[in-house]
Structure formats: C-alpha cells, structure tokens
C-alpha cells in the first residue's frame, strides 16, 4: 500500500515565491490517495463479479488468449492452458478473497486483474495472466 499527495505544487519547482503580503493557502488543495501502487499507477478501475459471471468471463477470455497464442506463439499454447487451468481452480476456490480490476477504458474483452492480500492481511499482490499482457518498450 502506498500513500501519495496529489495536487500540491511546490513553488520552488515553478520559480514561484510566496508573497509576504497575501494570505497563506491560496494555492491548490492537496489530495491524499492511499492504495495499491499498481492500481494507482495504471488507473485501474475496480469492478465486481459473481462466481458465475467470472466463470463465464474467464472461459471466453481463455478462448481469446488461446486463439491469439495459436496465431503468434504456438509453443506457448499448451503451457498457458495447463497453467491457466490450475490458476483458475485456485481463484475459484478462494473467490471471496479477491477484488477485481480492469483498465481505465473498461474494455470488456480485456484482462481482469485480481487483487488479494498475503496471510499477514497487509501485503497486497495481484494476479495477471502473463500471456494476456502486452510488452511496452519505454
């Protein structure tokens, strides 16, 4: 979990100098945001699923990823399908523990990322299907 202050502008960064004549605090107001850094950095939006609606979604999503892999990386199809099936069983067994997130454009065909916390109840972790991610070079 991270806490960030947004909206507060440091006068020294823009060459400003606070006037001794005016009242203090006429600048912008700061907003404090607390959350998981991946969610905040990538503007992920929380969504919700019932167990049945997630099963339907994940079945369609796996078909789409399998088709994409068959076209671009056929050697990844078998490992993906095996690993994904195991992970989906684990997800469904612990379904009530997860929060679900999608990209800020809310694309219904996109991946749904899952957020859970370790046994300590403090440390968050997210689950993504590797073969459903696209690599961006910075």
NUZA-167096 format. One record per atom (N, C-alpha, C, O): residue number from 0; x negated, y, z; atom name. Coordinates in pm, whole numbers, padded with zeros to 5 digits. Atoms other than C-alpha are relative to their C-alpha. Layout:
BEGIN
DOZA  seq       u       v       w  atom
DOZA  NUM       X       Y       Z    CA
...
! end
This chain:
BEGIN
DOZA  seq       u       v       w  atom
DOZA    0  -00085  -00117   00000     N
DOZA    0   00000   00000   00000    CA
DOZA    0  -00089   00123   00000     C
DOZA    0  -00193   00128   00066     O
DOZA    1   00073  -00126   00005     N
DOZA    1  -00120   00348  -00080    CA
DOZA    1   00096   00114   00030     C
DOZA    1   00217   00103   00010     O
DOZA    2  -00076  -00123  -00023     N
DOZA    2  -00004   00694   00021    CA
DOZA    2  -00068   00109  -00078     C
DOZA    2  -00189   00128  -00066     O
DOZA    3   00056  -00107   00082     N
DOZA    3  -00051   00983  -00219    CA
DOZA    3   00081   00128   00021     C
DOZA    3   00201   00124   00047     O
DOZA    4  -00067  -00129  -00003     N
DOZA    4   00027   01352  -00207    CA
DOZA    4  -00001   00054  -00141     C
DOZA    4  -00106   00070  -00202     O
DOZA    5  -00012  -00051   00136     N
DOZA    5   00156   01485  -00537    CA
DOZA    5   00063   00138   00004     C
DOZA    5   00144   00169   00092     O
DOZA    6  -00061  -00131   00013     N
DOZA    6   00242   01838  -00642    CA
DOZA    6  -00075   00109   00072     C
DOZA    6  -00044   00227   00054     O
DOZA    7   00076  -00101  -00071     N
DOZA    7  -00008   02013  -00419    CA
DOZA    7  -00121   00036  -00086     C
DOZA    7  -00200  -00051  -00122     O
DOZA    8   00109  -00044   00086     N
DOZA    8  -00251   02221  -00625    CA
DOZA    8  -00101   00076   00085     C
DOZA    8  -00066   00169   00158     O
DOZA    9   00108  -00064  -00072     N
DOZA    9  -00584   02320  -00478    CA
DOZA    9  -00042   00125  -00077     C
DOZA    9  -00082   00115  -00193     O
DOZA   10   00035  -00125   00068     N
DOZA   10  -00652   02688  -00559    CA
DOZA   10  -00142  -00001  -00054     C
DOZA   10  -00168   00062  -00157     O
DOZA   11   00139   00000   00045     N
DOZA   11  -01025   02618  -00592    CA
DOZA   11  -00016  -00069  -00135     C
DOZA   11  -00112  -00042  -00207     O
DOZA   12   00009   00070   00128     N
DOZA   12  -00958   02389  -00890    CA
DOZA   12   00041   00087  -00117     C
DOZA   12   00001   00062  -00231     O
DOZA   13  -00046  -00087   00109     N
DOZA   13  -00791   02666  -01090    CA
DOZA   13  -00057   00141   00011     C
DOZA   13  -00012   00232  -00059     O
DOZA   14   00064  -00130  -00015     N
DOZA   14  -01010   02955  -00977    CA
DOZA   14   00085   00100   00076     C
DOZA   14   00062   00221   00068     O
DOZA   15  -00090  -00088  -00076     N
DOZA   15  -00739   03095  -00752    CA
DOZA   15  -00060   00035   00134     C
DOZA   15  -00150  -00032   00185     O
DOZA   16   00045  -00043  -00130     N
DOZA   16  -00792   03281  -00431    CA
DOZA   16   00123   00052   00074     C
DOZA   16   00189   00145   00028     O
DOZA   17  -00118  -00042  -00075     N
DOZA   17  -00521   03316  -00170    CA
DOZA   17  -00013   00145   00043     C
DOZA   17  -00117   00186   00094     O
DOZA   18  -00001  -00141  -00035     N
DOZA   18  -00429   03679  -00113    CA
DOZA   18   00025   00017   00149     C
DOZA   18   00104  -00056   00209     O
DOZA   19  -00019  -00029  -00141     N
DOZA   19  -00454   03821   00236    CA
DOZA   19   00128   00080   00021     C
DOZA   19   00176   00091   00134     O
DOZA   20  -00118  -00087  -00011     N
DOZA   20  -00153   04044   00161    CA
DOZA   20   00132  -00076   00003     C
DOZA   20   00225  -00034   00071     O
DOZA   21  -00128   00071   00014     N
DOZA   21   00115   03786   00078    CA
DOZA   21   00019  -00106   00105     C
DOZA   21  -00076  -00145   00174     O
DOZA   22  -00026   00107  -00096     N
DOZA   22   00284   03525   00293    CA
DOZA   22  -00059  -00132  -00048     C
DOZA   22  -00074  -00157  -00168     O
DOZA   23   00054   00132   00032     N
DOZA   23   00137   03177   00309    CA
DOZA   23   00110  -00093  -00049     C
DOZA   23   00227  -00075  -00013     O
DOZA   24  -00094   00105   00036     N
DOZA   24   00305   02881   00143    CA
DOZA   24   00091   00031  -00116     C
DOZA   24   00192  -00038  -00133     O
DOZA   25  -00082  -00029   00117     N
DOZA   25   00449   03041  -00170    CA
DOZA   25  -00033  -00091  -00117     C
DOZA   25   00030  -00081  -00223     O
DOZA   26   00042   00089   00109     N
DOZA   26   00278   02774  -00379    CA
DOZA   26   00097  -00116  -00019     C
DOZA   26   00212  -00110   00022     O
DOZA   27  -00085   00117   00026     N
DOZA   27   00409   02439  -00487    CA
DOZA   27   00013  -00084   00126     C
DOZA   27  -00074  -00083   00213     O
DOZA   28  -00020   00089  -00113     N
DOZA   28   00551   02193  -00239    CA
DOZA   28  -00059  -00136  -00032     C
DOZA   28  -00049  -00184  -00145     O
DOZA   29   00060   00131   00019     N
DOZA   29   00372   01865  -00191    CA
DOZA   29   00102  -00109   00030     C
DOZA   29   00188  -00094   00117     O
DOZA   30  -00085   00116  -00021     N
DOZA   30   00547   01530  -00213    CA
DOZA   30  -00089  -00117   00036     C
DOZA   30  -00189  -00142  -00031     O
DOZA   31   00078   00116  -00041     N
DOZA   31   00414   01225  -00031    CA
DOZA   31   00070  -00124  -00052     C
DOZA   31   00189  -00146  -00026     O
DOZA   32  -00052   00123   00056     N
DOZA   32   00461   00895  -00212    CA
DOZA   32  -00077  -00117   00061     C
DOZA   32  -00200  -00116   00062     O
DOZA   33   00062   00120  -00056     N
DOZA   33   00394   00560  -00045    CA
DOZA   33   00053  -00120  -00077     C
DOZA   33   00173  -00131  -00099     O
DOZA   34  -00043   00119   00073     N
DOZA   34   00399   00232  -00235    CA
DOZA   34  -00119  -00083  -00044     C
DOZA   34  -00232  -00058  -00003     O
DOZA   35   00104   00088   00054     N
DOZA   35   00203  -00036  -00415    CA
DOZA   35  -00065   00072  -00118     C
DOZA   35   00005   00122  -00206     O
DOZA   36   00070  -00080   00100     N
DOZA   36  -00065   00122  -00634    CA
DOZA   36   00033  -00039  -00144     C
DOZA   36   00047   00049  -00229     O
DOZA   37  -00032   00042   00137     N
DOZA   37   00013  -00087  -00945    CA
DOZA   37   00137   00054  -00040     C
DOZA   37   00155   00099  -00153     O
DOZA   38  -00136  -00049   00029     N
DOZA   38   00380   00011  -00924    CA
DOZA   38  -00004   00151  -00025     C
DOZA   38   00058   00200  -00120     O
DOZA   39   00008  -00146   00014     N
DOZA   39   00298   00381  -00878    CA
DOZA   39  -00078   00038  -00126     C
DOZA   39  -00031   00122  -00203     O
DOZA   40   00086  -00037   00114     N
DOZA   40   00017   00397  -01138    CA
DOZA   40   00066  -00024  -00134     C
DOZA   40   00046   00054  -00227     O
DOZA   41  -00059   00037   00129     N
DOZA   41   00219   00230  -01413    CA
DOZA   41   00148   00034  -00010     C
DOZA   41   00217  -00009  -00102     O
DOZA   42  -00139  -00048   00001     N
DOZA   42   00554   00390  -01327    CA
DOZA   42   00099  -00115  -00016     C
DOZA   42   00197  -00103  -00090     O
DOZA   43  -00091   00114   00008     N
DOZA   43   00719   00051  -01282    CA
DOZA   43   00130   00033   00072     C
DOZA   43   00131   00104   00173     O
DOZA   44  -00132  -00025  -00055     N
DOZA   44   01090   00057  -01209    CA
DOZA   44   00054  -00128   00062     C
DOZA   44   00050  -00235   00000     O
DOZA   45  -00054   00119  -00065     N
DOZA   45   01249  -00180  -00961    CA
DOZA   45   00134  -00037  -00064     C
DOZA   45   00215   00050  -00096     O
DOZA   46  -00125   00052   00052     N
DOZA   46   01529  -00397  -01094    CA
DOZA   46   00043  -00115   00090     C
DOZA   46  -00031  -00153   00181     O
DOZA   47  -00043   00111  -00085     N
DOZA   47   01731  -00679  -00944    CA
DOZA   47   00051  -00115  -00086     C
DOZA   47   00097  -00096  -00198     O
DOZA   48  -00045   00122   00065     N
DOZA   48   01817  -01034  -01039    CA
DOZA   48   00069  -00088   00104     C
DOZA   48   00034  -00086   00222     O
DOZA   49  -00047   00113  -00079     N
DOZA   49   02031  -01310  -00902    CA
DOZA   49  -00086  -00117  -00046     C
DOZA   49  -00154  -00108  -00148     O
DOZA   50   00079   00116   00039     N
DOZA   50   01868  -01651  -00914    CA
DOZA   50   00042  -00049  -00139     C
DOZA   50  -00043  -00085  -00220     O
DOZA   51  -00051   00047   00130     N
DOZA   51   02090  -01749  -01209    CA
DOZA   51  -00039   00094  -00114     C
DOZA   51  -00078   00048  -00221     O
DOZA   52   00036  -00094   00106     N
DOZA   52   02024  -01430  -01406    CA
DOZA   52  -00150  -00004  -00027     C
DOZA   52  -00192   00013  -00141     O
DOZA   53   00144   00012   00022     N
DOZA   53   01649  -01470  -01350    CA
DOZA   53  -00032  -00126  -00081     C
DOZA   53  -00117  -00122  -00169     O
DOZA   54   00022   00124   00076     N
DOZA   54   01662  -01830  -01478    CA
DOZA   54   00029   00023  -00148     C
DOZA   54  -00047  -00022  -00234     O
DOZA   55  -00035  -00029   00139     N
DOZA   55   01835  -01709  -01795    CA
DOZA   55  -00106   00089  -00064     C
DOZA   55  -00152   00063  -00176     O
DOZA   56   00102  -00092   00052     N
DOZA   56   01588  -01422  -01840    CA
DOZA   56  -00130  -00075  -00027     C
DOZA   56  -00187  -00062  -00135     O
DOZA   57   00131   00063   00013     N
DOZA   57   01278  -01637  -01783    CA
DOZA   57   00000  -00105  -00110     C
DOZA   57  -00102  -00125  -00175     O
DOZA   58  -00010   00098   00109     N
DOZA   58   01398  -01908  -02022    CA
DOZA   58  -00017   00069  -00135     C
DOZA   58  -00094   00023  -00219     O
DOZA   59   00012  -00076   00126     N
DOZA   59   01439  -01652  -02303    CA
DOZA   59  -00140   00061  -00015     C
DOZA   59  -00196   00063  -00124     O
DOZA   60   00133  -00062   00005     N
DOZA   60   01111  -01480  -02212    CA
DOZA   60  -00107  -00104  -00035     C
DOZA   60  -00196  -00075  -00115     O
DOZA   61   00097   00105   00031     N
DOZA   61   00915  -01808  -02220    CA
DOZA   61   00006  -00040  -00147     C
DOZA   61  -00097  -00064  -00209     O
DOZA   62  -00014   00030   00143     N
DOZA   62   01054  -01885  -02567    CA
DOZA   62  -00068   00106  -00084     C
DOZA   62  -00138   00074  -00180     O
DOZA   63   00060  -00111   00075     N
DOZA   63   00945  -01542  -02690    CA
DOZA   63  -00153  -00004   00009     C
DOZA   63  -00221   00016  -00092     O
DOZA   64   00146   00005  -00016     N
DOZA   64   00592  -01575  -02547    CA
DOZA   64  -00057  -00122  -00073     C
DOZA   64  -00162  -00112  -00136     O
DOZA   65   00046   00121   00071     N
DOZA   65   00557  -01930  -02682    CA
DOZA   65  -00006   00026  -00150     C
DOZA   65  -00104  -00011  -00215     O
DOZA   66  -00002  -00031   00144     N
DOZA   66   00655  -01809  -03032    CA
DOZA   66  -00115   00093  -00036     C
DOZA   66  -00179   00076  -00140     O
DOZA   67   00110  -00093   00027     N
DOZA   67   00404  -01523  -03010    CA
DOZA   67  -00135  -00071   00007     C
DOZA   67  -00224  -00045  -00075     O
DOZA   68   00125   00075  -00012     N
DOZA   68   00128  -01759  -02893    CA
DOZA   68  -00020  -00094  -00118     C
DOZA   68  -00131  -00106  -00169     O
DOZA   69   00012   00091   00115     N
DOZA   69   00202  -02011  -03170    CA
DOZA   69  -00047   00074  -00124     C
DOZA   69  -00118   00018  -00208     O
DOZA   70   00039  -00081   00115     N
DOZA   70   00154  -01730  -03420    CA
DOZA   70  -00143   00052   00012     C
DOZA   70  -00217   00051  -00086     O
DOZA   71   00129  -00068  -00016     N
DOZA   71  -00156  -01563  -03273    CA
DOZA   71  -00108  -00083   00070     C
DOZA   71  -00226  -00069   00037     O
DOZA   72   00097   00077  -00077     N
DOZA   72  -00325  -01807  -03030    CA
DOZA   72   00054  -00140   00027     C
DOZA   72   00091  -00170   00141     O
DOZA   73  -00060   00132  -00019     N
DOZA   73  -00204  -02165  -03086    CA
DOZA   73  -00067  -00085   00109     C
DOZA   73  -00003  -00171   00168     O
DOZA   74   00070   00078  -00102     N
DOZA   74  -00469  -02305  -02849    CA
DOZA   74   00048   00034   00141     C
DOZA   74   00020  -00042   00234     O
DOZA   75  -00050  -00042  -00132     N
DOZA   75  -00301  -02118  -02557    CA
DOZA   75   00140  -00052   00031     C
DOZA   75   00186  -00040   00144     O
DOZA   76  -00139   00040  -00021     N
DOZA   76   00048  -02268  -02605    CA
DOZA   76   00014  -00104   00111     C
DOZA   76   00092  -00084   00204     O
DOZA   77  -00014   00107  -00098     N
DOZA   77   00000  -02589  -02405    CA
DOZA   77  -00039   00046   00141     C
DOZA   77   00037   00023   00235     O
DOZA   78   00034  -00047  -00135     N
DOZA   78  -00191  -02431  -02111    CA
DOZA   78   00102   00100   00056     C
DOZA   78   00134   00098   00175     O
DOZA   79  -00099  -00098  -00045     N
DOZA   79   00061  -02147  -02097    CA
DOZA   79   00127  -00069   00047     C
DOZA   79   00177  -00040   00156     O
DOZA   80  -00126   00066  -00034     N
DOZA   80   00367  -02372  -02096    CA
DOZA   80  -00013  -00083   00129     C
DOZA   80   00079  -00086   00210     O
DOZA   81   00023   00079  -00121     N
DOZA   81   00217  -02601  -01829    CA
DOZA   81  -00010   00090   00123     C
DOZA   81   00058   00068   00223     O
DOZA   82   00019  -00091  -00113     N
DOZA   82   00102  -02319  -01602    CA
DOZA   82   00125   00080   00033     C
DOZA   82   00157   00100   00150     O
DOZA   83  -00121  -00080  -00022     N
DOZA   83   00418  -02114  -01650    CA
DOZA   83   00108  -00084   00067     C
DOZA   83   00178  -00035   00156     O
DOZA   84  -00102   00087  -00060     N
DOZA   84   00643  -02410  -01564    CA
DOZA   84  -00026  -00018   00149     C
DOZA   84   00067  -00013   00230     O
DOZA   85   00035   00015  -00142     N
DOZA   85   00455  -02464  -01236    CA
DOZA   85   00029   00129   00077     C
DOZA   85   00085   00125   00186     O
DOZA   86  -00021  -00128  -00067     N
DOZA   86   00468  -02094  -01151    CA
DOZA   86   00148   00032   00015     C
DOZA   86   00190   00084   00119     O
DOZA   87  -00144  -00026  -00006     N
DOZA   87   00839  -02067  -01230    CA
DOZA   87   00066  -00083   00110     C
DOZA   87   00154  -00034   00180     O
DOZA   88  -00053   00083  -00110     N
DOZA   88   00914  -02358  -00993    CA
DOZA   88  -00030   00067   00135     C
DOZA   88   00056   00071   00223     O
DOZA   89   00039  -00067  -00124     N
DOZA   89   00723  -02173  -00720    CA
DOZA   89   00083   00128   00020     C
DOZA   89   00129   00155   00131     O
DOZA   90  -00079  -00123  -00009     N
DOZA   90   00905  -01846  -00798    CA
DOZA   90   00142  -00030   00044     C
DOZA   90   00196   00035   00134     O
DOZA   91  -00139   00033  -00033     N
DOZA   91   01248  -02008  -00784    CA
DOZA   91   00013  -00054   00143     C
DOZA   91   00114  -00031   00209     O
DOZA   92  -00003   00053  -00137     N
DOZA   92   01162  -02188  -00458    CA
DOZA   92  -00009   00112   00104     C
DOZA   92   00042   00098   00215     O
DOZA   93   00019  -00113  -00093     N
DOZA   93   01069  -01853  -00297    CA
DOZA   93   00070   00125  -00050     C
DOZA   93   00028   00237  -00020     O
DOZA   94  -00066  -00109   00072     N
DOZA   94   01310  -01635  -00495    CA
DOZA   94   00035   00119   00089     C
DOZA   94   00018   00234   00048     O
DOZA   95  -00046  -00108  -00088     N
DOZA   95   01439  -01433  -00198    CA
DOZA   95  -00114   00091   00047     C
DOZA   95  -00088   00201   00096     O
DOZA   96   00114  -00080  -00045     N
DOZA   96   01087  -01307  -00120    CA
DOZA   96  -00042   00108  -00099     C
DOZA   96  -00114   00201  -00062     O
DOZA   97   00053  -00086   00106     N
DOZA   97   01035  -01123  -00450    CA
DOZA   97   00081   00126  -00024     C
DOZA   97   00203   00129  -00008     O
DOZA   98  -00059  -00119   00058     N
DOZA   98   01101  -00773  -00571    CA
DOZA   98  -00038  -00005  -00148     C
DOZA   98  -00145  -00053  -00182     O
DOZA   99   00021   00010   00144     N
DOZA   99   01129  -00738  -00950    CA
DOZA   99  -00021   00140  -00058     C
DOZA   99   00048   00235  -00023     O
DOZA  100   00032  -00129   00061     N
DOZA  100   00978  -00459  -01161    CA
DOZA  100  -00014  -00014  -00151     C
DOZA  100  -00063  -00115  -00202     O
DOZA  101   00015  -00008   00145     N
DOZA  101   00994  -00361  -01527    CA
DOZA  101  -00069   00131  -00033     C
DOZA  101  -00079   00220   00052     O
DOZA  102   00063  -00124   00044     N
DOZA  102   00815  -00093  -01729    CA
DOZA  102   00097   00116   00002     C
DOZA  102   00219   00097   00010     O
DOZA  103  -00087  -00117  -00013     N
DOZA  103   00945   00262  -01720    CA
DOZA  103   00098   00016  -00116     C
DOZA  103   00197   00087  -00103     O
DOZA  104  -00095  -00007   00112     N
DOZA  104   01111   00219  -02062    CA
DOZA  104   00114  -00101   00016     C
DOZA  104   00206  -00104  -00066     O
DOZA  105  -00105   00097  -00034     N
DOZA  105   01324  -00062  -01908    CA
DOZA  105   00032  -00095  -00117     C
DOZA  105   00148  -00130  -00137     O
DOZA  106  -00017   00089   00115     N
DOZA  106   01272  -00286  -02216    CA
DOZA  106   00051  -00136   00048     C
DOZA  106  -00017  -00203   00125     O
DOZA  107  -00055   00128  -00047     N
DOZA  107   01497  -00592  -02165    CA
DOZA  107  -00078  -00121  -00052     C
DOZA  107  -00066  -00230   00004     O
DOZA  108   00080   00110   00053     N
DOZA  108   01259  -00805  -02375    CA
DOZA  108  -00140  -00004   00061     C
DOZA  108  -00217  -00096   00032     O
DOZA  109   00132  -00006  -00060     N
DOZA  109   00954  -00705  -02170    CA
DOZA  109  -00013  -00092   00120     C
DOZA  109   00083  -00154   00164     O
DOZA  110   00028   00085  -00116     N
DOZA  110   00792  -00888  -01882    CA
DOZA  110   00057   00063   00127     C
DOZA  110   00056   00185   00144     O
DOZA  111  -00041  -00042  -00134     N
DOZA  111   00936  -00866  -01534    CA
DOZA  111  -00112  -00042   00094     C
DOZA  111  -00143  -00160   00107     O
DOZA  112   00106   00028  -00097     N
DOZA  112   00658  -00837  -01276    CA
DOZA  112   00064  -00026   00136     C
DOZA  112   00167   00033   00170     O
DOZA  113  -00055   00037  -00131     N
DOZA  113   00717  -00988  -00933    CA
DOZA  113  -00094   00046   00110     C
DOZA  113  -00216   00029   00101     O
DOZA  114   00076  -00049  -00115     N
DOZA  114   00603  -00835  -00605    CA
DOZA  114   00040  -00080   00124     C
DOZA  114   00158  -00101   00151     O
DOZA  115  -00021   00068  -00127     N
DOZA  115   00563  -01028  -00280    CA
DOZA  115  -00111   00045   00094     C
DOZA  115  -00201   00118   00053     O
DOZA  116   00102  -00034  -00099     N
DOZA  116   00357  -00991   00036    CA
DOZA  116  -00061  -00127   00056     C
DOZA  116   00007  -00229   00070     O
DOZA  117   00070   00114  -00060     N
DOZA  117   00097  -01225   00184    CA
DOZA  117   00061  -00032   00137     C
DOZA  117   00152   00038   00183     O
DOZA  118  -00054   00045  -00128     N
DOZA  118   00163  -01407   00512    CA
DOZA  118  -00007   00106   00108     C
DOZA  118   00073   00105   00202     O
DOZA  119   00012  -00105  -00102     N
DOZA  119   00048  -01102   00710    CA
DOZA  119   00112   00102  -00009     C
DOZA  119   00128   00185   00081     O
DOZA  120  -00112  -00092   00017     N
DOZA  120   00350  -00912   00575    CA
DOZA  120  -00039   00141  -00039     C
DOZA  120   00047   00228  -00053     O
DOZA  121   00050  -00134   00031     N
DOZA  121   00131  -00614   00485    CA
DOZA  121  -00064   00005  -00138     C
DOZA  121  -00049   00104  -00210     O
DOZA  122   00077   00002   00123     N
DOZA  122  -00081  -00716   00186    CA
DOZA  122   00088  -00039  -00119     C
DOZA  122   00135  -00153  -00126     O
DOZA  123  -00084   00033   00116     N
DOZA  123   00114  -00693  -00142    CA
DOZA  123  -00080  -00071  -00109     C
DOZA  123  -00201  -00053  -00120     O
DOZA  124   00060   00055   00121     N
DOZA  124   00043  -00900  -00451    CA
DOZA  124   00109  -00008  -00105     C
DOZA  124   00227  -00019  -00074     O
DOZA  125  -00096   00005   00110     N
DOZA  125   00206  -00908  -00792    CA
DOZA  125  -00032  -00117  -00090     C
DOZA  125  -00147  -00158  -00104     O
DOZA  126   00014   00111   00093     N
DOZA  126   00264  -01190  -01038    CA
DOZA  126   00035   00050  -00139     C
DOZA  126   00142   00107  -00162     O
DOZA  127  -00020  -00029   00142     N
DOZA  127   00227  -01134  -01413    CA
DOZA  127  -00035  -00126  -00077     C
DOZA  127  -00123  -00201  -00035     O
DOZA  128   00039   00109   00088     N
DOZA  128   00219  -01393  -01689    CA
DOZA  128  -00107   00055  -00095     C
DOZA  128  -00079   00141  -00178     O
DOZA  129   00115  -00051   00073     N
DOZA  129  -00126  -01338  -01842    CA
DOZA  129   00026   00008  -00150     C
DOZA  129  -00010   00108  -00214     O
DOZA  130  -00020   00002   00145     N
DOZA  130  -00020  -01434  -02194    CA
DOZA  130   00109   00097  -00045     C
DOZA  130   00127   00117  -00165     O
DOZA  131  -00101  -00100   00035     N
DOZA  131   00260  -01178  -02182    CA
DOZA  131  -00053   00142   00008     C
DOZA  131   00019   00237  -00024     O
DOZA  132   00061  -00133  -00009     N
DOZA  132   00020  -00888  -02123    CA
DOZA  132  -00076   00031  -00128     C
DOZA  132  -00127  -00059  -00194     O
DOZA  133   00079  -00044   00114     N
DOZA  133  -00142  -00685  -02398    CA
DOZA  133  -00121   00074   00053     C
DOZA  133  -00111   00153   00147     O
DOZA  134   00123  -00065  -00041     N
DOZA  134  -00501  -00570  -02365    CA
DOZA  134  -00007   00137  -00064     C
DOZA  134   00013   00152  -00184     O
DOZA  135   00021  -00135   00050     N
DOZA  135  -00558  -00197  -02396    CA
DOZA  135  -00144   00037   00027     C
DOZA  135  -00193   00023   00139     O
DOZA  136   00138  -00044  -00018     N
DOZA  136  -00908  -00070  -02454    CA
DOZA  136   00002   00148   00032     C
DOZA  136   00066   00229  -00036     O
DOZA  137   00004  -00140  -00043     N
DOZA  137  -00982   00253  -02274    CA
DOZA  137  -00122   00069  -00056     C
DOZA  137  -00143   00188  -00031     O
! end
